Amino acid sequence: MKNETEKECGCFFCITIYSPEEINEWVPDSHGRTALCPPYCGIDSVLPDSRIKLDTDFLKGMYKLWFE
Ligand SMILES: [Zn+2]
């Protein structure tokens, strides 16, 4: 049986996609909470894989919006 923990998170600062299980720090924000990207860059620029499918092109687009 397939387990249900296949959701992914993506960090648009370091353009990395990984399992939410790797996240161990969350900070509150206006929408609820945002994950810090601990295994990689430590920036609070992590997106949950909710309705949109995360891929590196999407993350790069977000990076441009926020950091350029
Ligand atoms: Zn990161």
PDB file of the backbone (N, CA, C, O) and the ligand in Angstrom, with CONECT records:
HET     ZN  A 101       1
ATOM      1  N   MET A   1       0.825  -1.203   0.000  1.00  0.00           N
ATOM      2  CA  MET A   1       0.000   0.000   0.000  1.00  0.00           C
ATOM      3  C   MET A   1       0.860   1.254   0.000  1.00  0.00           C
ATOM      4  O   MET A   1       1.868   1.349   0.700  1.00  0.00           O
ATOM      5  N   LYS A   2       0.432   2.198  -0.798  1.00  0.00           N
ATOM      6  CA  LYS A   2       1.175   3.450  -0.903  1.00  0.00           C
ATOM      7  C   LYS A   2       0.844   4.348   0.289  1.00  0.00           C
ATOM      8  O   LYS A   2      -0.327   4.513   0.629  1.00  0.00           O
ATOM      9  N   ASN A   3       1.828   4.909   0.906  1.00  0.00           N
ATOM     10  CA  ASN A   3       1.477   5.803   2.012  1.00  0.00           C
ATOM     11  C   ASN A   3       1.182   7.206   1.503  1.00  0.00           C
ATOM     12  O   ASN A   3       1.486   7.548   0.360  1.00  0.00           O
ATOM     13  N   GLU A   4       0.587   8.006   2.372  1.00  0.00           N
ATOM     14  CA  GLU A   4       0.053   9.299   1.952  1.00  0.00           C
ATOM     15  C   GLU A   4       1.017  10.452   2.185  1.00  0.00           C
ATOM     16  O   GLU A   4       0.616  11.614   2.111  1.00  0.00           O
ATOM     17  N   THR A   5       2.244  10.161   2.456  1.00  0.00           N
ATOM     18  CA  THR A   5       3.170  11.220   2.830  1.00  0.00           C
ATOM     19  C   THR A   5       4.045  11.652   1.653  1.00  0.00           C
ATOM     20  O   THR A   5       5.215  11.997   1.819  1.00  0.00           O
ATOM     21  N   GLU A   6       3.462  11.624   0.490  1.00  0.00           N
ATOM     22  CA  GLU A   6       4.278  11.998  -0.658  1.00  0.00           C
ATOM     23  C   GLU A   6       4.211  13.466  -1.041  1.00  0.00           C
ATOM     24  O   GLU A   6       4.700  13.852  -2.103  1.00  0.00           O
ATOM     25  N   LYS A   7       3.611  14.286  -0.190  1.00  0.00           N
ATOM     26  CA  LYS A   7       3.564  15.708  -0.488  1.00  0.00           C
ATOM     27  C   LYS A   7       4.972  16.281  -0.499  1.00  0.00           C
ATOM     28  O   LYS A   7       5.889  15.774   0.147  1.00  0.00           O
ATOM     29  N   GLU A   8       5.100  17.347  -1.251  1.00  0.00           N
ATOM     30  CA  GLU A   8       6.415  17.958  -1.346  1.00  0.00           C
ATOM     31  C   GLU A   8       6.348  19.424  -0.976  1.00  0.00           C
ATOM     32  O   GLU A   8       5.291  20.051  -1.052  1.00  0.00           O
ATOM     33  N   CYS A   9       7.476  19.958  -0.579  1.00  0.00           N
ATOM     34  CA  CYS A   9       7.630  21.383  -0.377  1.00  0.00           C
ATOM     35  C   CYS A   9       8.702  21.849  -1.348  1.00  0.00           C
ATOM     36  O   CYS A   9       9.575  21.084  -1.758  1.00  0.00           O
ATOM     37  N   GLY A  10       8.613  23.111  -1.701  1.00  0.00           N
ATOM     38  CA  GLY A  10       9.649  23.644  -2.563  1.00  0.00           C
ATOM     39  C   GLY A  10      10.138  24.974  -2.039  1.00  0.00           C
ATOM     40  O   GLY A  10       9.341  25.823  -1.640  1.00  0.00           O
ATOM     41  N   CYS A  11      11.429  25.157  -2.036  1.00  0.00           N
ATOM     42  CA  CYS A  11      12.006  26.431  -1.619  1.00  0.00           C
ATOM     43  C   CYS A  11      12.364  27.221  -2.869  1.00  0.00           C
ATOM     44  O   CYS A  11      13.121  26.757  -3.721  1.00  0.00           O
ATOM     45  N   PHE A  12      11.796  28.443  -2.961  1.00  0.00           N
ATOM     46  CA  PHE A  12      12.089  29.209  -4.167  1.00  0.00           C
ATOM     47  C   PHE A  12      13.305  30.110  -4.020  1.00  0.00           C
ATOM     48  O   PHE A  12      13.613  30.898  -4.914  1.00  0.00           O
ATOM     49  N   PHE A  13      13.988  29.992  -2.899  1.00  0.00           N
ATOM     50  CA  PHE A  13      15.252  30.711  -2.797  1.00  0.00           C
ATOM     51  C   PHE A  13      16.398  29.851  -3.315  1.00  0.00           C
ATOM     52  O   PHE A  13      17.214  30.306  -4.118  1.00  0.00           O
ATOM     53  N   CYS A  14      16.453  28.626  -2.860  1.00  0.00           N
ATOM     54  CA  CYS A  14      17.535  27.758  -3.331  1.00  0.00           C
ATOM     55  C   CYS A  14      17.060  26.773  -4.398  1.00  0.00           C
ATOM     56  O   CYS A  14      17.806  25.893  -4.828  1.00  0.00           O
ATOM     57  N   ILE A  15      15.779  26.941  -4.825  1.00  0.00           N
ATOM     58  CA  ILE A  15      15.217  26.115  -5.907  1.00  0.00           C
ATOM     59  C   ILE A  15      15.406  24.627  -5.604  1.00  0.00           C
ATOM     60  O   ILE A  15      15.992  23.880  -6.388  1.00  0.00           O
ATOM     61  N   THR A  16      14.892  24.226  -4.448  1.00  0.00           N
ATOM     62  CA  THR A  16      15.010  22.835  -4.043  1.00  0.00           C
ATOM     63  C   THR A  16      13.624  22.288  -3.710  1.00  0.00           C
ATOM     64  O   THR A  16      12.837  22.969  -3.050  1.00  0.00           O
ATOM     65  N   ILE A  17      13.320  21.100  -4.144  1.00  0.00           N
ATOM     66  CA  ILE A  17      12.072  20.443  -3.814  1.00  0.00           C
ATOM     67  C   ILE A  17      12.393  19.248  -2.927  1.00  0.00           C
ATOM     68  O   ILE A  17      13.266  18.438  -3.239  1.00  0.00           O
ATOM     69  N   TYR A  18      11.661  19.154  -1.802  1.00  0.00           N
ATOM     70  CA  TYR A  18      11.970  18.087  -0.850  1.00  0.00           C
ATOM     71  C   TYR A  18      10.742  17.756  -0.028  1.00  0.00           C
ATOM     72  O   TYR A  18       9.715  18.424  -0.144  1.00  0.00           O
ATOM     73  N   SER A  19      10.839  16.741   0.792  1.00  0.00           N
ATOM     74  CA  SER A  19       9.719  16.318   1.622  1.00  0.00           C
ATOM     75  C   SER A  19       9.531  17.270   2.796  1.00  0.00           C
ATOM     76  O   SER A  19      10.512  17.741   3.372  1.00  0.00           O
ATOM     77  N   PRO A  20       8.263  17.563   3.163  1.00  0.00           N
ATOM     78  CA  PRO A  20       8.012  18.410   4.330  1.00  0.00           C
ATOM     79  C   PRO A  20       8.582  17.818   5.608  1.00  0.00           C
ATOM     80  O   PRO A  20       8.787  18.535   6.588  1.00  0.00           O
ATOM     81  N   GLU A  21       8.834  16.549   5.605  1.00  0.00           N
ATOM     82  CA  GLU A  21       9.409  15.929   6.801  1.00  0.00           C
ATOM     83  C   GLU A  21      10.798  16.456   7.111  1.00  0.00           C
ATOM     84  O   GLU A  21      11.290  16.326   8.232  1.00  0.00           O
ATOM     85  N   GLU A  22      11.419  17.048   6.116  1.00  0.00           N
ATOM     86  CA  GLU A  22      12.752  17.608   6.348  1.00  0.00           C
ATOM     87  C   GLU A  22      12.701  18.956   7.045  1.00  0.00           C
ATOM     88  O   GLU A  22      13.718  19.464   7.518  1.00  0.00           O
ATOM     89  N   ILE A  23      11.497  19.533   7.104  1.00  0.00           N
ATOM     90  CA  ILE A  23      11.354  20.843   7.731  1.00  0.00           C
ATOM     91  C   ILE A  23      11.159  20.679   9.231  1.00  0.00           C
ATOM     92  O   ILE A  23      10.322  19.891   9.671  1.00  0.00           O
ATOM     93  N   ASN A  24      11.918  21.409   9.999  1.00  0.00           N
ATOM     94  CA  ASN A  24      11.704  21.341  11.444  1.00  0.00           C
ATOM     95  C   ASN A  24      11.496  22.709  12.063  1.00  0.00           C
ATOM     96  O   ASN A  24      11.447  22.832  13.287  1.00  0.00           O
ATOM     97  N   GLU A  25      11.373  23.735  11.244  1.00  0.00           N
ATOM     98  CA  GLU A  25      11.130  25.064  11.789  1.00  0.00           C
ATOM     99  C   GLU A  25      10.091  25.797  10.965  1.00  0.00           C
ATOM    100  O   GLU A  25      10.162  25.830   9.737  1.00  0.00           O
ATOM    101  N   TRP A  26       9.112  26.392  11.661  1.00  0.00           N
ATOM    102  CA  TRP A  26       8.068  27.149  10.993  1.00  0.00           C
ATOM    103  C   TRP A  26       7.991  28.523  11.649  1.00  0.00           C
ATOM    104  O   TRP A  26       8.179  28.648  12.859  1.00  0.00           O
ATOM    105  N   VAL A  27       7.718  29.541  10.861  1.00  0.00           N
ATOM    106  CA  VAL A  27       7.512  30.871  11.422  1.00  0.00           C
ATOM    107  C   VAL A  27       6.096  31.329  11.069  1.00  0.00           C
ATOM    108  O   VAL A  27       5.611  31.044   9.974  1.00  0.00           O
ATOM    109  N   PRO A  28       5.433  32.032  11.980  1.00  0.00           N
ATOM    110  CA  PRO A  28       4.096  32.543  11.677  1.00  0.00           C
ATOM    111  C   PRO A  28       4.157  33.658  10.643  1.00  0.00           C
ATOM    112  O   PRO A  28       5.092  34.458  10.637  1.00  0.00           O
ATOM    113  N   ASP A  29       3.159  33.707   9.773  1.00  0.00           N
ATOM    114  CA  ASP A  29       3.046  34.839   8.861  1.00  0.00           C
ATOM    115  C   ASP A  29       1.574  35.166   8.663  1.00  0.00           C
ATOM    116  O   ASP A  29       0.717  34.592   9.335  1.00  0.00           O
ATOM    117  N   SER A  30       1.272  36.069   7.759  1.00  0.00           N
ATOM    118  CA  SER A  30      -0.102  36.536   7.607  1.00  0.00           C
ATOM    119  C   SER A  30      -1.035  35.438   7.108  1.00  0.00           C
ATOM    120  O   SER A  30      -2.252  35.545   7.265  1.00  0.00           O
ATOM    121  N   HIS A  31      -0.495  34.407   6.522  1.00  0.00           N
ATOM    122  CA  HIS A  31      -1.339  33.343   5.994  1.00  0.00           C
ATOM    123  C   HIS A  31      -1.403  32.148   6.926  1.00  0.00           C
ATOM    124  O   HIS A  31      -2.096  31.175   6.630  1.00  0.00           O
ATOM    125  N   GLY A  32      -0.700  32.200   8.036  1.00  0.00           N
ATOM    126  CA  GLY A  32      -0.673  31.039   8.916  1.00  0.00           C
ATOM    127  C   GLY A  32       0.759  30.789   9.338  1.00  0.00           C
ATOM    128  O   GLY A  32       1.231  31.305  10.351  1.00  0.00           O
ATOM    129  N   ARG A  33       1.418  30.005   8.559  1.00  0.00           N
ATOM    130  CA  ARG A  33       2.823  29.763   8.887  1.00  0.00           C
ATOM    131  C   ARG A  33       3.597  29.463   7.620  1.00  0.00           C
ATOM    132  O   ARG A  33       3.057  29.000   6.615  1.00  0.00           O
ATOM    133  N   THR A  34       4.859  29.741   7.711  1.00  0.00           N
ATOM    134  CA  THR A  34       5.750  29.501   6.589  1.00  0.00           C
ATOM    135  C   THR A  34       6.911  28.667   7.086  1.00  0.00           C
ATOM    136  O   THR A  34       7.425  28.875   8.185  1.00  0.00           O
ATOM    137  N   ALA A  35       7.302  27.750   6.285  1.00  0.00           N
ATOM    138  CA  ALA A  35       8.414  26.902   6.684  1.00  0.00           C
ATOM    139  C   ALA A  35       9.740  27.587   6.411  1.00  0.00           C
ATOM    140  O   ALA A  35       9.900  28.311   5.428  1.00  0.00           O
ATOM    141  N   LEU A  36      10.680  27.343   7.301  1.00  0.00           N
ATOM    142  CA  LEU A  36      12.054  27.709   6.987  1.00  0.00           C
ATOM    143  C   LEU A  36      12.689  26.522   6.285  1.00  0.00           C
ATOM    144  O   LEU A  36      12.335  25.372   6.545  1.00  0.00           O
ATOM    145  N   CYS A  37      13.589  26.794   5.431  1.00  0.00           N
ATOM    146  CA  CYS A  37      14.230  25.752   4.635  1.00  0.00           C
ATOM    147  C   CYS A  37      15.507  25.315   5.338  1.00  0.00           C
ATOM    148  O   CYS A  37      16.593  25.788   5.003  1.00  0.00           O
ATOM    149  N   PRO A  38      15.384  24.421   6.304  1.00  0.00           N
ATOM    150  CA  PRO A  38      16.547  24.126   7.155  1.00  0.00           C
ATOM    151  C   PRO A  38      17.630  23.295   6.499  1.00  0.00           C
ATOM    152  O   PRO A  38      18.811  23.533   6.750  1.00  0.00           O
ATOM    153  N   PRO A  39      17.272  22.323   5.661  1.00  0.00           N
ATOM    154  CA  PRO A  39      18.367  21.500   5.150  1.00  0.00           C
ATOM    155  C   PRO A  39      19.211  22.255   4.132  1.00  0.00           C
ATOM    156  O   PRO A  39      20.325  21.844   3.805  1.00  0.00           O
ATOM    157  N   TYR A  40      18.671  23.357   3.637  1.00  0.00           N
ATOM    158  CA  TYR A  40      19.333  23.998   2.516  1.00  0.00           C
ATOM    159  C   TYR A  40      19.757  25.426   2.825  1.00  0.00           C
ATOM    160  O   TYR A  40      20.906  25.653   3.206  1.00  0.00           O
ATOM    161  N   CYS A  41      18.853  26.402   2.672  1.00  0.00           N
ATOM    162  CA  CYS A  41      19.307  27.786   2.801  1.00  0.00           C
ATOM    163  C   CYS A  41      18.848  28.481   4.074  1.00  0.00           C
ATOM    164  O   CYS A  41      19.411  29.514   4.435  1.00  0.00           O
ATOM    165  N   GLY A  42      17.823  27.938   4.781  1.00  0.00           N
ATOM    166  CA  GLY A  42      17.375  28.565   6.015  1.00  0.00           C
ATOM    167  C   GLY A  42      16.502  29.794   5.830  1.00  0.00           C
ATOM    168  O   GLY A  42      16.233  30.507   6.796  1.00  0.00           O
ATOM    169  N   ILE A  43      16.058  30.054   4.622  1.00  0.00           N
ATOM    170  CA  ILE A  43      15.212  31.200   4.332  1.00  0.00           C
ATOM    171  C   ILE A  43      13.741  30.774   4.403  1.00  0.00           C
ATOM    172  O   ILE A  43      13.405  29.632   4.091  1.00  0.00           O
ATOM    173  N   ASP A  44      12.860  31.710   4.819  1.00  0.00           N
ATOM    174  CA  ASP A  44      11.433  31.341   4.884  1.00  0.00           C
ATOM    175  C   ASP A  44      10.759  31.542   3.536  1.00  0.00           C
ATOM    176  O   ASP A  44       9.844  32.354   3.400  1.00  0.00           O
ATOM    177  N   SER A  45      11.211  30.813   2.568  1.00  0.00           N
ATOM    178  CA  SER A  45      10.673  30.929   1.216  1.00  0.00           C
ATOM    179  C   SER A  45      10.237  29.562   0.710  1.00  0.00           C
ATOM    180  O   SER A  45      10.462  29.203  -0.446  1.00  0.00           O
ATOM    181  N   VAL A  46       9.603  28.807   1.610  1.00  0.00           N
ATOM    182  CA  VAL A  46       9.186  27.456   1.264  1.00  0.00           C
ATOM    183  C   VAL A  46       7.699  27.450   0.911  1.00  0.00           C
ATOM    184  O   VAL A  46       6.877  28.001   1.643  1.00  0.00           O
ATOM    185  N   LEU A  47       7.374  26.842  -0.180  1.00  0.00           N
ATOM    186  CA  LEU A  47       5.982  26.709  -0.604  1.00  0.00           C
ATOM    187  C   LEU A  47       5.528  25.274  -0.428  1.00  0.00           C
ATOM    188  O   LEU A  47       6.246  24.341  -0.786  1.00  0.00           O
ATOM    189  N   PRO A  48       4.333  25.097   0.125  1.00  0.00           N
ATOM    190  CA  PRO A  48       3.784  23.738   0.175  1.00  0.00           C
ATOM    191  C   PRO A  48       3.237  23.350  -1.183  1.00  0.00           C
ATOM    192  O   PRO A  48       2.789  24.203  -1.949  1.00  0.00           O
ATOM    193  N   ASP A  49       3.273  22.087  -1.473  1.00  0.00           N
ATOM    194  CA  ASP A  49       2.704  21.588  -2.715  1.00  0.00           C
ATOM    195  C   ASP A  49       1.214  21.363  -2.476  1.00  0.00           C
ATOM    196  O   ASP A  49       0.796  20.256  -2.136  1.00  0.00           O
ATOM    197  N   SER A  50       0.425  22.403  -2.654  1.00  0.00           N
ATOM    198  CA  SER A  50      -1.001  22.267  -2.363  1.00  0.00           C
ATOM    199  C   SER A  50      -1.794  22.017  -3.629  1.00  0.00           C
ATOM    200  O   SER A  50      -2.129  20.875  -3.944  1.00  0.00           O
ATOM    201  N   ARG A  51      -2.094  23.084  -4.356  1.00  0.00           N
ATOM    202  CA  ARG A  51      -2.867  22.886  -5.577  1.00  0.00           C
ATOM    203  C   ARG A  51      -1.976  22.884  -6.814  1.00  0.00           C
ATOM    204  O   ARG A  51      -2.257  22.216  -7.809  1.00  0.00           O
ATOM    205  N   ILE A  52      -0.907  23.642  -6.720  1.00  0.00           N
ATOM    206  CA  ILE A  52      -0.013  23.701  -7.854  1.00  0.00           C
ATOM    207  C   ILE A  52       1.048  22.608  -7.756  1.00  0.00           C
ATOM    208  O   ILE A  52       1.499  22.255  -6.666  1.00  0.00           O
ATOM    209  N   LYS A  53       1.419  22.103  -8.866  1.00  0.00           N
ATOM    210  CA  LYS A  53       2.499  21.126  -8.876  1.00  0.00           C
ATOM    211  C   LYS A  53       3.815  21.885  -8.889  1.00  0.00           C
ATOM    212  O   LYS A  53       4.077  22.695  -9.778  1.00  0.00           O
ATOM    213  N   LEU A  54       4.622  21.611  -7.904  1.00  0.00           N
ATOM    214  CA  LEU A  54       5.897  22.304  -7.808  1.00  0.00           C
ATOM    215  C   LEU A  54       6.899  21.729  -8.792  1.00  0.00           C
ATOM    216  O   LEU A  54       7.053  20.515  -8.920  1.00  0.00           O
ATOM    217  N   ASP A  55       7.562  22.620  -9.472  1.00  0.00           N
ATOM    218  CA  ASP A  55       8.718  22.178 -10.243  1.00  0.00           C
ATOM    219  C   ASP A  55       9.727  23.328 -10.254  1.00  0.00           C
ATOM    220  O   ASP A  55       9.425  24.432  -9.802  1.00  0.00           O
ATOM    221  N   THR A  56      10.884  23.067 -10.755  1.00  0.00           N
ATOM    222  CA  THR A  56      11.945  24.060 -10.624  1.00  0.00           C
ATOM    223  C   THR A  56      11.653  25.317 -11.432  1.00  0.00           C
ATOM    224  O   THR A  56      12.076  26.408 -11.049  1.00  0.00           O
ATOM    225  N   ASP A  57      10.932  25.178 -12.549  1.00  0.00           N
ATOM    226  CA  ASP A  57      10.591  26.365 -13.323  1.00  0.00           C
ATOM    227  C   ASP A  57       9.665  27.291 -12.542  1.00  0.00           C
ATOM    228  O   ASP A  57       9.830  28.510 -12.556  1.00  0.00           O
ATOM    229  N   PHE A  58       8.691  26.695 -11.862  1.00  0.00           N
ATOM    230  CA  PHE A  58       7.802  27.495 -11.031  1.00  0.00           C
ATOM    231  C   PHE A  58       8.581  28.192  -9.917  1.00  0.00           C
ATOM    232  O   PHE A  58       8.367  29.374  -9.649  1.00  0.00           O
ATOM    233  N   LEU A  59       9.464  27.471  -9.284  1.00  0.00           N
ATOM    234  CA  LEU A  59      10.259  28.048  -8.196  1.00  0.00           C
ATOM    235  C   LEU A  59      11.139  29.186  -8.696  1.00  0.00           C
ATOM    236  O   LEU A  59      11.314  30.194  -8.011  1.00  0.00           O
ATOM    237  N   LYS A  60      11.683  29.020  -9.879  1.00  0.00           N
ATOM    238  CA  LYS A  60      12.515  30.090 -10.445  1.00  0.00           C
ATOM    239  C   LYS A  60      11.686  31.342 -10.713  1.00  0.00           C
ATOM    240  O   LYS A  60      12.161  32.461 -10.518  1.00  0.00           O
ATOM    241  N   GLY A  61      10.415  31.145 -11.170  1.00  0.00           N
ATOM    242  CA  GLY A  61       9.525  32.272 -11.374  1.00  0.00           C
ATOM    243  C   GLY A  61       9.249  33.015 -10.078  1.00  0.00           C
ATOM    244  O   GLY A  61       9.227  34.245 -10.058  1.00  0.00           O
ATOM    245  N   MET A  62       9.038  32.267  -8.983  1.00  0.00           N
ATOM    246  CA  MET A  62       8.814  32.873  -7.692  1.00  0.00           C
ATOM    247  C   MET A  62      10.049  33.629  -7.221  1.00  0.00           C
ATOM    248  O   MET A  62       9.952  34.715  -6.650  1.00  0.00           O
ATOM    249  N   TYR A  63      11.174  33.052  -7.465  1.00  0.00           N
ATOM    250  CA  TYR A  63      12.436  33.699  -7.084  1.00  0.00           C
ATOM    251  C   TYR A  63      12.533  35.066  -7.742  1.00  0.00           C
ATOM    252  O   TYR A  63      12.883  36.052  -7.093  1.00  0.00           O
ATOM    253  N   LYS A  64      12.222  35.123  -9.026  1.00  0.00           N
ATOM    254  CA  LYS A  64      12.279  36.384  -9.762  1.00  0.00           C
ATOM    255  C   LYS A  64      11.323  37.407  -9.160  1.00  0.00           C
ATOM    256  O   LYS A  64      11.663  38.582  -9.024  1.00  0.00           O
ATOM    257  N   LEU A  65      10.121  36.949  -8.798  1.00  0.00           N
ATOM    258  CA  LEU A  65       9.125  37.845  -8.210  1.00  0.00           C
ATOM    259  C   LEU A  65       9.603  38.437  -6.884  1.00  0.00           C
ATOM    260  O   LEU A  65       9.389  39.619  -6.615  1.00  0.00           O
ATOM    261  N   TRP A  66      10.237  37.630  -6.073  1.00  0.00           N
ATOM    262  CA  TRP A  66      10.568  38.037  -4.700  1.00  0.00           C
ATOM    263  C   TRP A  66      11.957  38.620  -4.553  1.00  0.00           C
ATOM    264  O   TRP A  66      12.164  39.510  -3.727  1.00  0.00           O
ATOM    265  N   PHE A  67      12.888  38.155  -5.311  1.00  0.00           N
ATOM    266  CA  PHE A  67      14.280  38.490  -5.017  1.00  0.00           C
ATOM    267  C   PHE A  67      14.985  39.272  -6.111  1.00  0.00           C
ATOM    268  O   PHE A  67      16.153  39.630  -5.963  1.00  0.00           O
ATOM    269  N   GLU A  68      14.280  39.544  -7.223  1.00  0.00           N
ATOM    270  CA  GLU A  68      14.959  40.299  -8.258  1.00  0.00           C
ATOM    271  C   GLU A  68      14.314  41.655  -8.481  1.00  0.00           C
ATOM    272  O   GLU A  68      14.769  42.424  -9.328  1.00  0.00           O
TER     273      GLU A  68
HETATM  274 ZN    ZN A 101      16.000  26.905   0.530  1.00  0.00          ZN2+
END
